[in-house]
Amino acid sequence: MKKTLKISLSAIFMAMGMFLPFLTGQIPQIGNMLLPMHFGVLLCGLICGPFYGLAVGFITPLLRSVSFGMPPMFPNAAAMAFELATYGFVIGLIYSRFKGNKIALYVSLIISMIAGRIVWGAVSIVFYGFAQKTFTWAIFLGGAFVKAVPGIILQILLVPVLVMLFERYFESKQALEKA
């Protein structure tokens, strides 16, 4: 895939991350459950590669915080920047090694979600300490896993399907260009 196309797609995926949260009606409880900002980052890492996924993942929550005030910049958006950057990088790195393998698609998705949540927890401990707030094991489990179950299920169902459709489209487009 050409660099210009990757940059353009990255901008589209960042826009997804900026605007999909509006579907939750700016209600943080629903956003925390459905994780709408994550979809664009995961797709970017899978389609454009690890470094584009990292950049989109890091910038999106910060830009959304500055633009719309949600999530609050510190500690939420700042911690999310590291979490989403991890998603984008890890999923892109793992999947790029096994491109086209459907099992690798699911494995890279699950590993990236676990890695991102671990990074979010570690960064949150530090950032919440700076903000003089308490970050406990219960907050970590609740925020990273329990409350996020609907979003995790949605990601596992939708992201692979979207990537397979996207790859099929580009494969058919390349075949037409060669003909």
Secondary structure, DSSP 8 states (H G I E B T S, - for coil): --HHHHHHHHHHHHHHHHHGGGGGTT-HHHHHHH-HHHHHHHHHHHHH-HHHHHHHHHHHHHHHHHHH--S-IIIIIHHHHHHHHHHHHHHHHHHHHSTT-HHHHHHHHHHHHHHHHHHHHHHHHHHHHHTT----HHHHHIIIIITTHHHHHHHHHHHHHHHHHHHHHHHHHHHHHH-
